[in-house]
Amino acid sequence: MTGHARGALPVGGILALACALVLSGGARADGAFPDEFSIHFPPGAPHRIYVGANFGLLVSEDDGATWRYSCEPWVVSGSNAALAFANVVFYQVTADGALLADSLQVTRSSDVACTWPPSTGSIDNQTIGDIFPDPNDASFALAIVVQQTASYIVASHDGGETFDAPHLYETPDLLTGVEIARSKPGVVYATSVSPSGGPAKFLASAASGAAGSWTETSLQLSAATEPRILAIDPADEKKVYLRILGGTTDEIWLTENSGQDFEVILPPITGRLSSFLLAGDGAIYAGTRAGQLYVQPAGASAFTPHDAPHLRCLGQRPGASRIYACADMVVDGFSLASSDDKSATFQPVMSFTQLLGPLTCAPVQTNCAAHWDRIQGVLGIRPPDAGSLPDAGTGQPGAGDSSHCASTGAGAFSLLLVALFVWRRRRA
């Protein structure tokens, strides 16, 4: 598609545009959504589940039966302040199971969320717009650096511990996301928008993003409409799904030829998408916080909407059929649910009120103690009997192998969550 000029934005450079996009609800790519949760199934740990929430990273070692967490102040900066929510944090898992946390800076954990040293190198003291690890190569990751008048992509060759100095791609536009294909090594896509009224762009590289390898395609979008990468098809590197954010609507586009042309597969819907899943059987799921789930079954050509939890994430463990969904505990009565009937029904798995406390490793116990005291007090629950509980958070897989249908009471925690959600929406 070719593009046409988009309305000029207020003067203030790339960072001003980035702030505007964040406030409009479109800050990140890769299926991540501002103010939303995420769910991850790390390779090599068949019973471990991570849930990224807006107060920390939750960890289950027993398929969701029990949960502990690493508090956000520790993940972000090593602070031990209670409820010191520094930034919205977005999580990624590398091909060898390490965790990357992006909160405008990048931290990394290789010990199941116990310690979070900052990534270094060319991203030191820079504003990070997005980060994405290679799903095939645990040593390779890409990051977007956003400056006042430009943005650019840099690479890591040690799994996100350090980032190189050379700019793989640099533009006066705002790079809004980057993602790496699973099915073919070296294939990378990115999106950008212009602070000066130029066209939004879809960017492609078949050489791991190397300088000079990028092709640019202008997107035919109306003014104040922005593209975001939702996902690259895990079985076909040429198929890329884009989320198109309008002023009050969302839609989904698909390219099947690496961006040469696009088709609309989900026409504009009123409101915002909050979750997206390419299921293992070929079905596509797109959900909203308003409790609508749009489903395109495998082999079908259209989406069908139906009622669902107020979705904040969707996920599926590779090789499994069960679908997981993050929900709104205040409205739905649970924080995580699962479906074994292709989203026709969802069963509660976990509520935040059932957290057992910080991970049991010493750094988290020490640095999250004040945070947990505050959370526990707001929850109004008594400390559990630690002797009868699985030892989540030690880096050792738990013994359990079944899902747990949790009780759904919200109680006083509703007040905290309401305050958190309002605060996060304003910051995001």
C-alpha positions in Angstrom: 0.0 0.0 0.0 1.1 3.5 -0.6 0.4 6.2 1.9 -0.8 9.8 2.0 0.2 12.6 4.2 -1.0 12.5 7.8 -1.8 15.5 9.9 1.1 17.2 11.5 1.6 16.7 15.2 2.5 19.4 17.8 6.1 20.5 17.9 8.1 18.6 20.4 10.0 15.9 18.5 10.0 12.1 18.8 9.7 12.0 22.5 6.6 14.2 22.4 5.1 11.9 19.8 5.9 8.9 21.9 4.2 10.5 24.9 1.1 11.2 22.8 0.9 7.7 21.6 1.3 6.3 25.1 -1.5 8.5 26.3 -3.7 7.4 23.4 -3.3 3.8 24.4 -0.8 2.6 21.8 2.7 2.5 23.2 4.0 -0.9 22.4 4.0 -3.6 19.7 4.4 -7.4 19.8 0.9 -8.0 21.0 1.6 -6.0 24.2 -0.9 -3.4 25.2 -0.4 -0.4 27.5 -1.9 -1.0 31.0 -2.5 -4.6 30.2 -1.2 -7.8 31.6 0.8 -10.5 29.8 1.3 -14.3 30.1 4.4 -16.3 29.3 5.3 -20.0 29.1 9.1 -20.3 29.3 10.8 -23.0 27.3 12.2 -25.9 29.3 9.8 -25.4 32.2 6.6 -27.3 31.4 4.7 -26.3 34.6 6.0 -22.8 35.0 3.8 -19.8 34.1 4.7 -16.1 34.3 2.0 -13.3 34.5 3.2 -9.8 34.1 0.9 -7.5 36.1 1.0 -3.8 37.0 2.5 -4.5 40.4 5.1 -7.1 39.5 5.8 -10.5 37.8 3.8 -13.4 39.1 5.3 -16.9 39.0 3.7 -20.3 39.3 5.7 -23.5 39.2 2.7 -25.8 39.3 0.5 -25.0 36.3 -1.2 -22.1 38.1 -2.2 -23.9 41.4 0.0 -21.5 43.5 1.6 -18.2 42.9 4.3 -16.0 44.2 5.7 -12.8 42.8 8.7 -10.5 42.2 7.6 -6.9 43.1 7.7 -4.2 40.4 10.1 -1.9 42.4 12.6 -4.7 42.5 12.1 -5.7 38.9 12.5 -2.1 37.7 15.2 -0.6 39.9 16.1 -2.7 42.9 14.1 -0.4 45.2 12.4 -1.8 48.2 9.8 0.9 48.5 6.2 -0.4 49.0 3.9 0.2 46.0 6.5 2.4 44.3 5.2 1.8 40.7 8.0 3.4 38.7 6.8 2.7 35.1 4.6 0.4 33.1 6.7 -2.8 32.7 6.6 -5.1 29.7 8.0 -8.6 29.9 9.6 -10.9 27.3 11.1 -14.4 27.6 14.2 -15.4 25.7 14.7 -18.7 23.9 16.6 -20.1 26.9 14.0 -18.9 29.4 15.6 -15.7 30.7 13.3 -12.7 31.4 13.7 -9.2 29.9 11.7 -6.4 31.5 11.3 -3.1 29.6 10.2 -0.1 31.7 11.9 2.6 29.6 15.1 0.9 30.8 15.8 -2.8 30.5 16.5 -5.3 33.3 17.2 -9.0 32.9 16.7 -12.1 35.0 18.3 -15.5 34.4 17.2 -17.0 37.7 13.4 -17.2 37.6 12.8 -13.5 38.5 15.0 -13.6 41.6 17.5 -10.9 40.5 17.2 -8.2 37.9 20.5 -6.6 36.9 20.1 -3.8 34.4 21.2 -4.3 30.8 24.1 -2.2 29.7 26.0 -1.0 26.7 24.5 1.3 24.1 21.2 1.5 25.9 22.7 3.0 29.1 20.8 6.2 30.0 18.6 5.9 27.0 14.8 5.7 26.7 13.8 2.3 25.4 10.7 2.1 23.3 10.5 -1.7 22.8 12.6 -4.8 23.1 12.2 -8.2 21.5 14.3 -11.4 21.9 14.9 -13.8 19.0 12.6 -16.8 19.5 15.2 -19.1 18.0 18.5 -17.6 19.2 18.8 -17.0 22.9 21.8 -14.8 22.4 20.1 -12.3 20.1 17.7 -9.5 20.9 16.7 -6.1 19.5 15.8 -2.9 21.2 14.4 0.4 20.1 16.0 3.6 21.5 13.9 6.8 21.4 15.6 10.2 21.4 14.4 13.7 21.0 14.7 13.9 17.2 15.3 10.3 16.1 14.8 6.6 17.0 16.9 3.6 16.2 17.4 -0.1 16.6 20.3 -1.8 18.3 21.2 -5.4 18.9 22.4 -7.6 21.7 24.4 -10.7 21.1 24.5 -12.0 24.7 20.8 -12.4 25.4 20.1 -8.9 26.4 22.9 -8.4 29.0 24.6 -5.7 26.8 23.7 -3.9 23.6 26.0 -3.0 20.8 26.7 0.6 19.6 26.0 0.3 15.9 22.6 1.5 14.8 21.0 -1.3 12.7 18.3 1.2 11.5 17.8 4.9 12.3 15.0 7.2 11.4 13.7 10.7 12.2 10.4 9.0 12.7 9.3 7.2 15.8 9.8 3.5 15.7 6.9 2.0 17.6 7.7 -1.7 17.7 10.0 -4.5 16.5 9.5 -8.2 16.2 11.6 -11.2 15.0 10.1 -14.2 13.1 10.1 -17.7 14.6 9.9 -19.8 11.4 12.8 -18.3 9.5 16.0 -17.0 11.1 16.9 -13.4 10.3 13.4 -12.0 9.4 12.6 -8.9 11.4 9.7 -6.4 11.1 9.1 -3.0 12.6 6.6 -0.1 12.4 7.0 3.7 12.6 5.0 6.9 12.6 6.1 10.4 11.6 6.1 13.4 13.9 6.0 15.7 10.9 2.9 14.4 9.1 4.6 11.9 6.8 3.3 8.4 6.3 3.4 5.6 8.8 5.7 2.8 7.6 6.0 -1.0 7.7 9.7 -2.0 7.8 11.2 -5.4 6.9 14.6 -7.0 7.0 15.7 -10.5 6.0 19.2 -10.1 7.6 18.5 -9.8 11.3 18.0 -6.1 10.9 21.5 -5.4 9.6 22.1 -1.8 8.4 21.2 -1.5 4.7 18.9 -4.5 4.7 15.6 -2.8 5.4 12.8 -2.2 3.0 10.1 0.5 3.8 6.5 0.4 2.8 4.3 3.4 3.4 0.9 2.5 4.9 -2.3 4.1 3.7 -3.7 5.4 7.0 -5.8 8.3 7.9 -4.6 11.1 10.1 -4.1 10.2 13.8 -4.1 6.4 13.0 -1.2 4.3 14.1 0.1 0.8 13.2 1.3 -1.7 15.8 2.7 -5.2 15.3 0.4 -7.8 16.8 2.3 -10.9 15.8 4.3 -12.7 13.1 2.7 -16.1 12.2 4.9 -18.7 13.9 4.7 -21.0 10.9 5.0 -18.5 8.1 7.5 -15.5 8.4 5.7 -13.7 5.6 2.4 -13.4 7.5 2.3 -10.4 9.8 -0.7 -9.1 11.8 -1.0 -5.4 12.5 -3.2 -3.6 14.9 -4.5 -0.3 13.5 -5.5 2.2 16.1 -7.9 4.9 15.0 -9.2 7.7 17.2 -11.9 5.6 18.8 -11.6 2.3 16.9 -9.3 -0.7 16.4 -8.9 -3.0 13.4 -6.6 -5.8 12.3 -4.7 -6.0 9.1 -2.8 -8.9 7.6 0.0 -9.1 5.1 0.9 -12.5 3.6 3.9 -11.3 1.6 6.1 -9.5 4.1 4.3 -6.1 3.7 3.9 -5.8 -0.1 0.2 -5.4 0.5 -2.3 -5.7 3.3 -5.9 -6.8 3.8 -8.3 -5.9 6.6 -9.3 -9.1 8.5 -11.1 -7.5 11.4 -13.0 -4.3 10.4 -13.0 -1.4 12.8 -14.5 -2.1 16.1 -15.5 0.6 18.6 -13.1 0.6 21.6 -9.7 -0.9 22.1 -8.2 -4.3 21.7 -6.5 -5.5 24.8 -5.3 -9.0 23.9 -4.4 -11.1 20.9 -3.5 -14.8 20.3 -2.5 -16.9 17.3 -3.5 -20.3 18.6 -1.7 -23.5 17.7 -4.6 -24.8 15.7 -4.6 -21.8 13.5 -7.5 -19.9 15.2 -7.1 -16.2 15.9 -8.4 -14.5 19.0 -8.7 -10.8 19.7 -10.2 -9.5 23.0 -11.2 -6.3 24.6 -11.5 -5.0 28.2 -15.2 -4.5 27.5 -15.7 -8.3 27.6 -15.9 -9.0 23.9 -13.8 -11.8 22.3 -13.5 -11.9 18.5 -12.7 -15.4 17.2 -11.7 -16.5 13.7 -11.7 -20.3 13.8 -9.0 -22.2 11.8 -9.9 -22.2 8.1 -12.5 -19.5 8.5 -12.4 -16.1 6.8 -14.2 -13.9 9.3 -14.3 -13.1 13.1 -17.3 -13.9 15.3 -17.7 -11.9 18.5 -19.0 -13.4 21.8 -19.0 -12.5 25.4 -15.9 -13.3 27.5 -14.1 -12.0 30.6 -12.9 -8.5 30.5 -9.7 -9.5 28.8 -6.3 -8.2 29.6 -4.2 -10.9 28.0 -4.5 -14.1 26.0 -1.9 -16.9 25.8 -1.3 -20.6 25.1 1.6 -22.9 26.0 3.2 -24.1 22.8 2.1 -27.6 21.9 -1.0 -27.4 24.2 -4.6 -26.6 23.4 -5.6 -24.8 26.6 -6.2 -21.0 26.3 -5.4 -18.7 29.2 -6.9 -15.2 29.7 -6.0 -12.4 32.1 -9.2 -10.8 33.4 -10.3 -7.9 35.5 -10.6 -9.2 39.0 -12.8 -6.4 40.2 -15.4 -7.1 37.5 -14.9 -10.8 36.7 -14.0 -12.0 40.2 -10.7 -13.6 39.0 -7.4 -12.5 37.6 -6.5 -15.5 35.4 -8.8 -18.0 33.7 -8.5 -20.9 31.3 -10.5 -22.4 28.5 -10.4 -26.0 27.2 -13.3 -25.5 24.7 -11.7 -22.9 22.3 -12.9 -19.9 24.4 -16.6 -20.9 24.6 -16.3 -20.9 28.4 -13.6 -19.9 30.9 -12.8 -21.4 34.3 -11.1 -19.4 37.0 -7.4 -20.3 37.7 -6.2 -17.5 40.0 -7.2 -14.4 41.8 -4.6 -11.8 43.1 -6.0 -12.3 46.6 -4.4 -15.8 46.5 -0.8 -14.7 46.2 1.3 -16.4 48.7 3.8 -13.6 48.9 7.2 -12.8 47.4 9.3 -15.5 45.7 11.2 -17.4 48.3 14.7 -16.6 47.0 16.6 -14.2 49.4 16.9 -11.1 47.1 13.2 -11.0 46.5 12.3 -11.7 50.1 14.5 -8.8 51.2 13.7 -6.3 48.5 9.9 -7.0 48.3 9.2 -7.3 52.0 7.8 -3.8 52.4 5.9 -4.1 49.1 4.3 -7.3 50.3 3.4 -5.9 53.7 1.4 -3.2 52.0 -0.2 -5.5 49.5 -1.0 -8.1 52.2 -2.6 -5.4 54.4 -4.8 -4.1 51.6 -5.8 -7.7 50.7 -6.8 -8.3 54.3 -5.5 -11.9 54.3 -3.4 -13.7 56.9 0.1 -15.0 56.1 -0.2 -18.6 54.8 1.4 -21.6 56.4 4.6 -21.7 54.4 5.3 -25.3 55.4 2.4 -26.6 53.5 3.0 -24.8 50.2 5.1 -25.5 47.1 8.4 -23.6 47.1 7.7 -21.4 44.1 10.4 -18.9 43.2 13.5 -21.0 44.0 14.3 -21.7 40.4 13.2 -25.3 40.8 10.1 -26.6 39.0 7.1 -27.4 41.2 5.7 -30.9 41.6 2.2 -30.1 40.7 0.9 -30.6 37.1 -2.8 -29.6 37.2 -4.7 -26.4 37.0 -6.5 -25.0 40.0 -9.9 -23.4 40.0 -9.5 -20.6 42.5 -12.1 -19.0 44.7 -13.1 -15.6 43.4 -13.7 -13.2 46.2 -12.3 -9.7 45.7 -12.9 -8.0 49.1 -10.9 -4.9 50.0 -8.4 -5.6 47.2 -11.0 -4.1 44.8 -10.2 -0.7 46.2 -6.5 -1.1 45.4 -7.1 -2.4 42.0 -9.5 0.4 41.1 -6.8 2.9 42.2 -4.1 1.0 40.3 -6.0 0.7 37.1 -6.9 4.4 37.1 -3.3 5.4 37.9 -1.9 3.1 35.2 -4.3 4.4 32.6 -3.2 7.9 33.3 0.5 7.0 33.3 0.2 4.7 30.3 
